[in-house]
């Protein structure tokens, strides 16, 4: 029997309020970006998913480190001077790729479980973003398995670019491999802790959104992506370059909920603002109409 999702009163009133507000906003020609930001909030929250791998009996007997997982380093900077190999085998400096808002996926290409689902899930959502790849953001998959090669990276790049089912520039999604030292420096700076077990790894399932200077802006968990979360995280990562007004609207209407690992709409704040504005407008209307009536009575007398 299919399990029904429990009724969420807050989500119901959020959607109802937004439908009414957006209809009104369109009628008065509200700014397009504000409408877009408000429309993004009606999607359900992404689940925080971490799945297990299946290991051989020998690998399963290896002790599991207690430090596995993610230590969030929001605001810390990644070491952009690290050098990796791209899918063509060319040495590339990380800072040359992180030239703007960037989504970084710590994965290993031999993983047929969560790493595959993570990149596949992102590939299906990227065409929904309004931002333009390369010029406004970039995606980087980085293998934390030092044994993997650029040839493997190139093969999986073809797979995931095809999974977007839409034209996507090759430079918009890069696939890197590297030496153990560079990998460890990057993952330690990101607070991403993993452990090899045989030919597989135990690792968290997380993506990082960083700004042009390598600052970690947001961690997004699980293999399911929402266009809303990606759009808002990338907007945060632009550091106001799209305009202070848009950024202030985003910060006022949305906040990041660490418990749910997603952006949530500030229903009470926005609805209270709308009520205050409406009441203030009504009072101004009463004052102006009252003055007109008194003026007309004085002229008649």
N, C-alpha and C positions, 0 to 999 in steps of 0.2 A: 504494500500500500504506500502510495506517495505521501511523504510527510509534508504537511502544509506549514508554511512559514508563519510564525505568530504575527498578529496584527500589530503594527508599530504606529501608535497614535501620533507621535512627534513627526514621523516621516509623512503620514497622511496629511497633517495640517501644513507641513512644509511645502508639499507639492501643491496643495490647494492655494496657499498664499502666493507661491511663485507664479502659478498660472494666472491668478488675478493681477499680480503686480506686473508681469510681463505683458499682459494684454494692454494694461494702462500705459506701460512704458513705450510700447510700439505706437500707440495712438498719439503720443506727444513727441515722437521722434527722439527717444532717448539714445545716448551714445551706443554704438554697436558693441563696443568692447564690454560695457557694463552688462548688456543683455546676455552676451556670451558667457560671462563669468557667472551670472545668476542661473543660467540654464545648465551649467555644468554640475550644479550641486544636487540634482535630483537623482543621480545614479546611486545605487546601493553601495555600501562600503565594501572595500576589498577585504577578503579574508586573510588572516595571518596564517600562512600555510607552511609547514615544514614537514617534509616527507622523508621516510627512511629508505636507505638502500638495502639491497640484499647481497650479503657477502658470503664468500666461501667459508666453510667451517674453520679453516686455519686463520683467516682474517678476523672472524668473529671472536676468536679467543684473545685477540690483542686488547689490552686495556684501553679504555676510552678516556681521553683527557677531560678533566673537569672544566677546563678553560674554553671549551668549544662554545661557539655562539657569536654574538655581536655585542661589542661595547661601543655604543654610539659616541662619536666624536664630532658632534654638531659644531660647526665653526672652525674646526681644525683644518689645516691644509695638507693635501696630499703632496708628496715629493715629486714635483713635475719634471725634475731633471733625470728621472729614471729612464733607461733605454730598454725597449722591447723589440721584438721582430713582428712585422705586420704579416698579412696573409701572403705577400709576395716574397717574404724572406728578407726584406729590407729593414735595416735598423732604424727605428723611429724613436724620437724623444717624446715622452708622454705630454710634455708641455706644448709641443707643436700640434698635438691633436686636441687638447683641451683649450680651444681658442674661444670658447663661449660656454653657455649652459651645456652640460654633458651628462648623459646617463651612462653609468659604468656598471657592468654586469660581471661580478667575479664568478667564473664558471670553470668547468673543464670539459673539453669537447668529447671526451670518451664517455661522458655520463649520458645514459639513455633514459634517465628518469627526470628528476626535478630541473636539472640544467637545461635539458631539451625543452621541457614545458615552459620554463622561465623565458627562454629566448623566443620560443614559438608564440607564447602569449603576448610578448612585447611586439613581435612582428605583426600580429593581427590588429594591434591598437594604434601603431604608428600612423597609418593613413588617416586616422580620425583626428589627429592633432592639427591645429590651425597653423602652428609654427612650421617654418620651412627648414628641412634638414640641410646641414652644412652651414648655411648662412645664419641660422638662428639656434640650432642645437646639433649635437652629434651623439651617436651611441657608440660605446666601446665595450666589446666583450674581451675580457682578459682571462686567460687560462692560468689557474694557480697550480697546474701540473707541469713541472719543469721538463718532463719527458715528452711533452707534446710538441708537434712541429708546425711550421708555417703551412705545410701541405694540408694538414688536418684543418687548420684555421680557414684556409681557402675553400675547402670542400664544404664546411658548414656555413661559410658566408653565402655561398650560392643557395644553400637550402633555405636559410632564413630570409634572404632578400626575396626569394621566390614566394615565401610564405606571406609576405606583405600583400600580395595580390594587387599590387599597385606600383607604378613607377617609383623607384626609390634610388637615389644616387649612391653609387658604390662608396664614395668618400663619406657618406652620411652615417655608415655603420662599419666600423673597423674591428678586425679580429686579431688579437695579439697573443703572442707566446713570449716566454722569456726565461731567463736563468733564475735559479732558486733564490739568489740574493735579492734581485730586483723584485721578485714576486713577494718575498717576505717583507721587504720594506714597504711595499704598497699595501698589502693586507694588514700589516701591523698598524700603519697609519690610519687605515679605515676602521680598525677595530674588528676586522673579520678574521675569526679564528676557525681553523679547519684541521683535520687530521687524516693522514693516509691510512687506509686499511686494505692491504693487499694491492690490487690494481684500482681500487675505488677510494672514495673519500667520504668522510663524515663532515658535513659543512652546513652552515645556515643558508637559507634561501632569501637573498636580499639584493636589492639594487640601490645604488647611490646616485644622487643628483648633486653635481658639483658646479660651482661657478667658474668663470674664466681664469681666476687666480688659483684654482684648485681647492677652494674652501668647500667643505662638505655642508650642503644645504639641507638635505633630507635623506632619510632611509625609507625605502618602500619595500614591504615584506611580501613574500608569497609569490606564486606563479601567475596570479590573476592581476591584471593591470586595469585601471580605470583611466579613461582619457581625461577625466576631471583632475585626478591626482597628478598625472604627468604634466598637464598643462599648468596647474598652479605651482608645482615644484619648479618647473622651468621658468615660470614667471618670477618666482622668488630668486632663482639663480641669476637672472639678468641684472640684478642689483640696481633697479631703477632705470636702466637704459631705455626701456620702452616708454618711460614717462612717469613722473611722480604721481600724477592723478590716477592712472590705472593701478599702480602699486598700492596706493592708499585705499582705493576701493576694494582691492583684493584682501588687504589686511583687515579692513573693517568688516567685510562680509563673511570671510572665512578664517578659521583657525585650524591648526593641525592638532588632532587628538592623538596623543602618544599611546593611549590604551587601545584605540581602534586602528592605529597606524594609517589614518586617512584624514583628508580635509573634511571638515564639517561646516555646515552653514550656520551662522549665528542668527537663528530665527528670532530670538527674543530681542537682540540688539537692533536688527533691521526693522522688525515689526514695530518696536517701540519708537524708532526714528520716524517711520511712516506715520504713526499715530500722532506724534508730536507735530510733524510738519502739517498734517491735515488739520489738526486743531488750531495751530497757529494761522494757517491759511483761512480757516473759517472765521477766526476772530478778526483778522484783517478785513475780510469781506463784510462782517457786521459793522465794523468801524467806518469803512468807506461808504456803505449804503446808508448808515445813520447820518453821516455828514451831508450826503446828498439830499436826504429828506429834510434836514434842518435848513439847508440852503434854499430848497424849493419853498418851504413854508415862509421863510423870511422874504423871499421875492414876492410871494402872493400877498403878504400883508402890506 
